């Protein structure tokens, strides 16, 4: 299962948070600084419990303000 976690951080703290996130190698596959409503996007890959625990762990990082997690789903459109 894959998920995309959109993270907003305190002003001026993007680099600090990116360095912390890059150390979390278990299910973090990619960390990207992005434009838009989020500051950082993290691609996660693992079981639903692993993803849930990682996002909970993200919330313990003091410079993170908000997270939004988008979980990939399979859709059968019947085509």
URFENRA-V729349 format. One record per run of one state. SS is the DSSP state (A for helix, B for strand, O for the rest). FROM is the first residue (numbers start at 1). LEN is the number of residues. If there is no record, write none. Layout:
# URFENRA-V729349
ss->SS from->FROM len->LEN
ss->SS from->FROM len->LEN
This chain:
# URFENRA-V729349
ss->O from->1 len->1
ss->B from->2 len->8
ss->O from->10 len->4
ss->A from->14 len->9
ss->O from->23 len->5
ss->B from->28 len->6
ss->O from->34 len->6
ss->B from->40 len->6
ss->O from->46 len->2
ss->A from->48 len->11
ss->O from->59 len->5
ss->B from->64 len->8
ss->O from->72 len->8
